[in-house]
Amino acid sequence: MSKNILFYTPNLSADIELIGGVETSTLATVKQLRHGKFNPIVLTHGAGQFVAELQAADIATVTIPVQRQLERLSRNRILANPLNLIAGISGLPALINKVSKLLRQREIKLVHCHHPYAFIIGGIAARRVGVPCIWHFHEIWEPGLLKQFYLSAARLLADHIITIAEYESQTFPQGTKLPPISIIYNGFDFDEFRQRKNCDRLEVLQKFELEPDSCLIGYISHLAPYKGQSTFLQALAQIVDKEPKIKALLVGAPRKSYENYSSELRETVIKLNLEDKVIFTGARSDIPDIMSALDIFVNVSENEEFNRVMVEAMCFGKPTIISDLRGGSVVVQNEETGLLVSPKDPDSLAEAILRLVEDKSLRQALGLSGQKHVERTFSIAKITQDYEKLYEQYCY
């Protein structure tokens, strides 16, 4: 008989029509996992597209609406104003009771938490009911009080920690009584993603009223200061006169907490005289079509070592430029499967883009090598096996 695993993915974003990397990873994992010995159930607090896709895939889903003050417990809001932590705590007891009740009713054997918000609530509820709890860190946490708080809480509330990159696990203090730590990469259903492509390159160019011989560079990400779009625009300004066929798509919309950033980027475009070079597309549902039409993919985030969209672009064989945050990357091996540049460094990014624009053979070589690498390393079938082996340690 299948054992019930609760995937606690809060989906607290006010922009519920958007699906972020954590939600996308959850979707891919539970779709694959349900075919084995475990039965995934997803707990979320939001609605919108994430829940719609779960239901369309016939995944058991529970939505518990939260009081507004609880939304202040998101990591970004706490970092922006630590007082949000205090304001949000008042609503925790009632929610913890609801989650505890859910664990008993659904006979949950293990709780897999995918968000700092879920770490505490899911961890306390799991301890109450007497089931193991896994904390899944999806991004790099810089040293500070917030990280110290969660690591201290992990000693009490987590039975296991998952990180998505080697470096992240190395940032945890050594010699402390932390739970065991495993590195499990995000998994991708590459065949399913590529099958969502509905039109060819020429049709995509026509959508955006671009010439057929344009050199199309894509930057696909939510609009936020730490995502690196400003660095990208500064780099473009250095090279568009040398390569007039360059056109750039900024694909994505700002989260609610960064809604003014879109205006700032548009002002930067005007200031740098890039109005005829850069197109803001907003949030799009045709990402596979756009990716397949690109000549070059760029994502120079300032704090993300592993970003789903990087891997998705590489699965289409696109030469990729990303940030070298920690002296290397599991996604890109410099000069082999893509190019690494220093974060917040428009000069090095401009040089890398120019190399690829001017050298078609290099674009093709890096694109093919990158495609083989991600398919070998991040396939959802392989990653799901890693999850199942871990779950078996805790679900007897």
C-alpha positions as CSV (number, residue, x, y, z in Angstrom):
1,M,0.0,0.0,0.0
2,S,1.3,3.5,-0.9
3,K,2.5,5.7,2.0
4,N,1.2,9.2,2.1
5,I,3.8,12.0,1.9
6,L,2.7,15.6,2.5
7,F,4.4,18.1,0.3
8,Y,4.0,21.4,2.1
9,T,4.5,24.1,-0.5
10,P,2.8,27.3,0.8
11,N,2.6,29.3,-2.5
12,L,2.1,32.5,-0.5
13,S,2.8,34.9,-3.4
14,A,0.2,37.6,-3.9
15,D,0.8,37.0,-7.7
16,I,-1.0,33.6,-7.7
17,E,-1.2,33.5,-11.4
18,L,2.6,33.1,-11.4
19,I,4.3,29.8,-10.7
20,G,7.8,30.0,-9.2
21,G,10.7,27.6,-9.2
22,V,9.7,25.9,-5.9
23,E,6.1,25.3,-7.2
24,T,7.4,24.0,-10.5
25,S,9.8,21.6,-8.8
26,T,6.9,20.3,-6.6
27,L,4.7,19.7,-9.6
28,A,7.4,17.8,-11.5
29,T,8.2,15.6,-8.5
30,V,4.7,14.7,-7.4
31,K,3.7,13.8,-10.9
32,Q,6.5,11.3,-11.1
33,L,6.4,10.1,-7.5
34,R,2.8,9.0,-7.6
35,H,3.7,6.1,-9.9
36,G,5.8,4.4,-7.2
37,K,5.4,3.3,-3.6
38,F,4.5,6.8,-2.2
39,N,1.3,8.8,-2.6
40,P,2.0,12.6,-2.7
41,I,-0.5,15.0,-1.2
42,V,0.2,18.7,-1.6
43,L,-0.6,21.3,1.1
44,T,-0.8,24.9,0.0
45,H,-2.2,28.2,1.2
46,G,-2.6,30.0,-2.1
47,A,-4.7,29.2,-5.2
48,G,-4.4,30.2,-8.8
49,Q,-2.3,28.5,-11.4
50,F,-0.3,26.2,-9.1
51,V,-3.4,24.6,-7.6
52,A,-5.0,24.4,-11.1
53,E,-2.1,22.5,-12.5
54,L,-2.0,20.1,-9.5
55,Q,-5.7,19.4,-9.9
56,A,-5.3,19.0,-13.7
57,A,-2.7,16.3,-13.0
58,D,-5.1,14.6,-10.5
59,I,-2.8,15.3,-7.6
60,A,-4.4,15.3,-4.2
61,T,-4.3,18.9,-3.0
62,V,-5.4,20.6,0.2
63,T,-5.7,24.4,0.4
64,I,-5.8,26.0,3.8
65,P,-6.3,29.8,3.5
66,V,-4.1,31.8,5.9
67,Q,-4.7,35.0,7.8
68,R,-3.1,38.1,6.2
69,Q,-0.6,38.6,9.0
70,L,0.9,35.1,8.3
71,E,1.9,36.3,4.8
72,R,4.5,38.5,6.6
73,L,6.5,35.3,7.5
74,S,7.8,35.0,4.0
75,R,11.6,35.1,3.8
76,N,11.7,38.3,1.7
77,R,9.4,40.2,3.9
78,I,11.3,39.2,7.0
79,L,14.6,40.3,5.4
80,A,13.0,43.6,4.4
81,N,11.6,44.2,7.8
82,P,12.4,41.9,10.8
83,L,9.3,43.2,12.6
84,N,7.3,41.1,10.1
85,L,8.5,38.0,12.0
86,I,6.9,39.2,15.2
87,A,3.7,40.4,13.5
88,G,3.3,37.1,11.7
89,I,3.8,34.8,14.7
90,S,0.4,35.7,16.3
91,G,-1.4,33.7,13.7
92,L,0.7,30.5,13.9
93,P,-1.1,28.5,16.7
94,A,-4.4,28.2,14.8
95,L,-2.6,27.2,11.6
96,I,-0.4,24.6,13.3
97,N,-3.6,23.0,14.7
98,K,-5.1,22.8,11.3
99,V,-2.0,21.2,9.8
100,S,-1.7,18.7,12.7
101,K,-5.3,17.7,12.1
102,L,-4.6,17.2,8.4
103,L,-1.6,14.9,9.2
104,R,-3.8,12.7,11.3
105,Q,-6.8,12.7,9.0
106,R,-4.7,11.8,5.9
107,E,-2.5,9.3,7.8
108,I,0.6,11.2,6.6
109,K,3.9,9.2,7.1
110,L,6.3,12.0,6.3
111,V,6.2,15.8,5.8
112,H,8.4,17.4,3.1
113,C,8.6,21.2,3.6
114,H,9.5,23.4,0.7
115,H,9.6,26.9,2.1
116,P,11.0,28.5,5.3
117,Y,7.4,29.4,6.2
118,A,6.5,25.7,6.1
119,F,9.6,24.7,8.0
120,I,8.3,26.0,11.3
121,I,4.6,25.2,10.9
122,G,5.2,21.8,9.3
123,G,7.9,21.0,11.7
124,I,5.9,21.7,14.8
125,A,2.8,19.9,13.4
126,A,5.0,16.8,12.5
127,R,6.4,16.7,16.0
128,R,3.0,16.9,17.5
129,V,1.7,13.9,15.4
130,G,5.0,12.0,15.6
131,V,6.0,11.8,12.0
132,P,9.3,12.7,10.5
133,C,9.9,16.0,8.7
134,I,12.3,17.0,5.9
135,W,13.3,20.6,5.3
136,H,14.1,21.4,1.7
137,F,16.3,24.5,1.1
138,H,15.8,25.8,-2.4
139,E,18.2,28.7,-2.4
140,I,21.4,29.9,-0.8
141,W,21.1,31.7,2.5
142,E,23.7,34.2,3.4
143,P,25.0,34.2,7.0
144,G,22.9,36.2,9.4
145,L,20.4,36.1,12.2
146,L,17.6,34.7,10.0
147,K,19.8,31.7,8.9
148,Q,20.9,31.2,12.5
149,F,17.3,31.1,13.6
150,Y,16.3,28.5,11.1
151,L,19.3,26.3,11.7
152,S,18.6,26.4,15.4
153,A,15.0,25.4,14.7
154,A,16.2,22.6,12.4
155,R,17.9,20.9,15.3
156,L,14.5,20.6,17.0
157,L,12.0,20.3,14.1
158,A,13.8,18.6,11.2
159,D,14.8,15.0,10.8
160,H,16.6,15.6,7.5
161,I,17.7,18.6,5.4
162,I,17.8,18.7,1.6
163,T,19.8,21.3,-0.4
164,I,19.9,21.6,-4.2
165,A,23.6,22.4,-4.6
166,E,26.9,21.4,-3.0
167,Y,27.8,24.9,-2.0
168,E,24.6,25.4,0.0
169,S,25.3,22.4,2.1
170,Q,28.8,23.6,2.7
171,T,27.6,26.9,4.1
172,F,25.9,25.1,7.1
173,P,28.2,25.1,10.2
174,Q,30.3,22.0,10.6
175,G,30.4,20.1,13.9
176,T,26.9,21.2,15.0
177,K,24.0,18.9,15.8
178,L,22.2,19.5,12.6
179,P,20.1,16.8,11.0
180,P,21.7,14.7,8.2
181,I,22.0,16.7,4.9
182,S,21.5,15.4,1.4
183,I,22.1,17.1,-1.9
184,I,19.3,16.4,-4.4
185,Y,19.1,18.5,-7.5
186,N,15.8,19.7,-8.9
187,G,14.3,17.3,-11.4
188,F,13.0,18.0,-14.9
189,D,10.6,16.3,-17.2
190,F,12.4,17.4,-20.4
191,D,10.2,15.5,-22.8
192,E,7.0,17.0,-21.3
193,F,8.6,20.5,-21.4
194,R,9.7,20.3,-25.0
195,Q,6.3,18.9,-26.0
196,R,4.7,22.2,-24.9
197,K,6.4,23.9,-27.8
198,N,3.7,24.9,-30.2
199,C,5.4,27.2,-32.8
200,D,8.7,27.7,-34.5
201,R,11.3,30.4,-34.3
202,L,9.9,32.5,-37.2
203,E,6.5,32.6,-35.6
204,V,8.0,33.7,-32.3
205,L,9.9,36.5,-34.0
206,Q,6.7,37.6,-35.7
207,K,4.8,37.7,-32.4
208,F,7.3,40.3,-31.2
209,E,7.6,42.1,-34.6
210,L,11.3,41.2,-35.0
211,E,13.3,40.6,-38.2
212,P,14.0,37.0,-39.1
213,D,17.8,37.6,-38.9
214,S,17.6,39.0,-35.4
215,C,20.1,37.7,-32.8
216,L,17.6,37.0,-30.0
217,I,18.8,37.0,-26.4
218,G,16.4,35.9,-23.7
219,Y,16.3,36.8,-20.0
220,I,13.5,34.8,-18.4
221,S,12.8,35.5,-14.7
222,H,10.6,37.3,-12.3
223,L,11.6,40.9,-12.3
224,A,13.4,41.6,-9.0
225,P,16.7,43.5,-8.1
226,Y,18.5,40.3,-7.1
227,K,17.6,38.6,-10.4
228,G,20.2,40.7,-12.3
229,Q,18.1,42.3,-15.1
230,S,19.8,45.7,-14.4
231,T,23.2,44.1,-15.0
232,F,22.0,42.6,-18.2
233,L,20.7,46.0,-19.6
234,Q,24.0,47.7,-18.7
235,A,25.9,44.9,-20.6
236,L,23.7,45.2,-23.6
237,A,24.3,49.0,-23.8
238,Q,28.0,48.2,-24.3
239,I,27.6,46.0,-27.4
240,V,24.4,46.8,-29.3
241,D,26.3,49.3,-31.5
242,K,28.8,46.6,-32.4
243,E,26.1,44.1,-33.2
244,P,23.0,45.9,-34.4
245,K,21.0,42.7,-35.0
246,I,20.8,42.0,-31.2
247,K,17.3,42.0,-29.7
248,A,16.5,41.1,-26.1
249,L,13.4,39.8,-24.5
250,L,12.9,40.4,-20.8
251,V,10.4,37.8,-20.0
252,G,8.6,37.9,-16.6
253,A,6.6,40.0,-14.3
254,P,7.5,41.5,-10.9
255,R,6.4,39.9,-7.7
256,K,4.1,42.0,-5.6
257,S,6.9,43.1,-3.3
258,Y,8.9,44.3,-6.3
259,E,6.2,45.9,-8.4
260,N,8.1,49.1,-8.7
261,Y,11.2,47.4,-10.2
262,S,9.6,47.0,-13.6
263,S,9.3,50.8,-13.9
264,E,12.9,51.2,-12.8
265,L,14.0,48.8,-15.5
266,R,12.0,50.6,-18.1
267,E,13.6,53.9,-17.0
268,T,17.0,52.2,-17.4
269,V,16.2,51.1,-20.9
270,I,15.4,54.7,-21.8
271,K,18.5,56.1,-20.1
272,L,20.7,53.6,-22.0
273,N,19.0,54.2,-25.4
274,L,17.8,50.6,-25.6
275,E,14.2,51.3,-26.5
276,D,14.5,49.6,-29.9
277,K,16.5,46.7,-28.5
278,V,14.6,45.5,-25.5
279,I,11.1,44.1,-25.2
280,F,9.3,43.6,-21.9
281,T,7.0,40.7,-22.5
282,G,5.4,40.4,-19.0
283,A,4.5,37.0,-17.7
284,R,4.1,34.4,-20.5
285,S,2.5,31.0,-20.8
286,D,4.5,30.1,-24.0
287,I,8.0,29.9,-22.4
288,P,8.9,26.7,-24.4
289,D,8.2,28.5,-27.6
290,I,10.3,31.5,-26.6
291,M,13.2,29.4,-25.4
292,S,13.3,27.4,-28.6
293,A,13.6,30.6,-30.6
294,L,16.5,32.1,-28.6
295,D,20.0,32.4,-29.9
296,I,21.5,33.0,-26.4
297,F,20.1,32.6,-22.9
298,V,21.3,34.8,-20.0
299,N,20.5,34.7,-16.3
300,V,22.9,36.5,-14.0
301,S,21.1,36.2,-10.7
302,E,23.0,37.6,-7.7
303,N,22.1,34.8,-5.3
304,E,20.8,31.8,-7.1
305,E,23.2,29.0,-7.9
306,F,20.5,26.7,-9.3
307,N,17.7,28.2,-11.3
308,R,15.1,26.0,-13.1
309,V,14.9,28.3,-16.1
310,M,18.6,27.9,-16.8
311,V,18.2,24.1,-17.1
312,E,15.1,24.5,-19.2
313,A,16.9,26.7,-21.7
314,M,19.8,24.3,-21.9
315,C,17.4,21.4,-22.6
316,F,16.6,23.2,-25.8
317,G,20.3,23.3,-26.7
318,K,20.7,27.1,-26.0
319,P,24.1,28.5,-25.1
320,T,23.8,29.8,-21.6
321,I,25.5,32.5,-19.6
322,I,25.0,32.5,-15.8
323,S,26.6,34.0,-12.7
324,D,29.7,32.4,-11.2
325,L,28.6,32.8,-7.6
326,R,30.8,30.3,-5.9
327,G,33.7,29.5,-8.2
328,G,31.7,27.0,-10.2
329,S,28.2,25.7,-10.9
330,V,26.5,22.4,-11.1
331,V,24.5,23.7,-14.0
332,V,27.2,25.2,-16.2
333,Q,30.9,24.1,-16.4
334,N,32.7,27.2,-17.8
335,E,33.7,27.0,-21.4
336,E,32.3,23.4,-21.6
337,T,28.5,23.5,-21.1
338,G,28.1,27.3,-21.0
339,L,29.8,30.5,-19.8
340,L,30.2,31.8,-16.3
341,V,30.6,35.5,-15.5
342,S,31.0,37.4,-12.3
343,P,27.7,38.6,-10.8
344,K,26.9,42.3,-10.9
345,D,29.7,42.7,-13.6
346,P,28.2,44.3,-16.8
347,D,31.7,44.3,-18.4
348,S,32.3,40.6,-18.2
349,L,28.7,39.9,-19.2
350,A,29.0,42.1,-22.2
351,E,32.2,40.3,-23.3
352,A,30.6,36.9,-22.9
353,I,27.5,37.9,-24.9
354,L,29.6,39.4,-27.6
355,R,31.7,36.2,-27.9
356,L,28.6,34.1,-28.5
357,V,27.0,36.6,-30.9
358,E,30.1,36.6,-33.0
359,D,30.9,32.9,-33.0
360,K,28.0,30.7,-34.2
361,S,30.1,27.5,-33.9
362,L,30.8,28.3,-30.2
363,R,27.1,28.8,-29.6
364,Q,26.3,25.4,-31.2
365,A,29.0,23.6,-29.3
366,L,28.1,25.0,-25.9
367,G,24.4,24.4,-26.6
368,L,24.8,20.8,-27.5
369,S,27.2,20.1,-24.7
370,G,24.9,21.8,-22.2
371,Q,21.9,19.9,-23.5
372,K,23.6,16.5,-22.9
373,H,24.8,17.6,-19.5
374,V,21.3,18.6,-18.1
375,E,19.6,15.6,-19.6
376,R,22.2,13.3,-17.9
377,T,22.1,15.1,-14.6
378,F,18.6,16.4,-13.9
379,S,16.1,14.0,-15.4
380,I,13.0,13.7,-13.2
381,A,13.2,9.9,-13.3
382,K,16.7,9.9,-11.7
383,I,15.9,12.6,-9.2
384,T,12.7,10.9,-8.1
385,Q,14.7,7.8,-7.3
386,D,16.9,9.9,-5.1
387,Y,13.8,11.1,-3.2
388,E,12.4,7.6,-2.9
389,K,15.6,6.3,-1.4
390,L,15.5,9.1,1.2
391,Y,11.9,8.6,2.0
392,E,12.5,4.9,2.6
393,Q,14.8,5.8,5.4
394,Y,12.0,7.4,7.3
395,C,8.8,5.6,6.2
396,Y,9.0,2.1,7.5
